[in-house]
Amino acid sequence: MTRGNQRDQDRLKAQKKAAANAKKPKESATSLAKRKEADADALRAKQKRKEDEQKAGATAK
């Protein structure tokens, strides 16, 4: 359990953190959707490369 000065220090630290987060711009729905689509495309490309490598390895044997 925090007591005395430690409680005050923790409270100030939490206030500073909340203030820093409030200054950050929020991500809009359109940019979020674009980012999700880009991430999905990257994963699809990675899976395709892996499948191609497995097929190439199977034919080489």
N, C-alpha and C positions, 0 to 999 in steps of 0.2 A: 504494500500500500504506500502510495506516495504521500509525503507530508511536507508541509511548510513551503520552503523555497522551491523544492523540486516540482510541486504542483503548479506553482506560478510559472516556472520555466517551461514546463510542458504545455501550459495554456498558451504562452507567447509563441512557442514553436508551432503549435497547431494553427494559430492565427496567421502567422507568416506564410505557412504552407497553403492555407485557404486563400489568402490574398494573391499568392503567386498563381494558383490555379484559376482564379477569377480573371486574371489578365490574359490568359491564353485564349486565342480565338476558337470558337466552337466549329466543329466540322459539319458542313452542310450535308443534307441528305443526298444531293447529287454527287458531291465529291466522295462521299462514303460509298455510294453505289459504284462509282467509277473505280475506286480503290479495290472494292470487293471483286469486281469483274477482272481487273488486272491481276489480282492474286489468283483467281480461279484459272485464268489463262496460263499463268506461270506454272501452276500445279499440273495442268493438263499437258503442257509441253514437257515437263519433267517426267511425268508418267509415260508419255510417248517415247521419250529417249530411253527410258529404262526398258520398256517393252522391246524396242528396236535392238538394244544391246543383248537382251535375253534371246531374241530370235537369231541374232548374228552368232551368238555363242552356241546355240543349239545346232545351227547348220555347220559350224566349224568342226564339230565333234565327229 
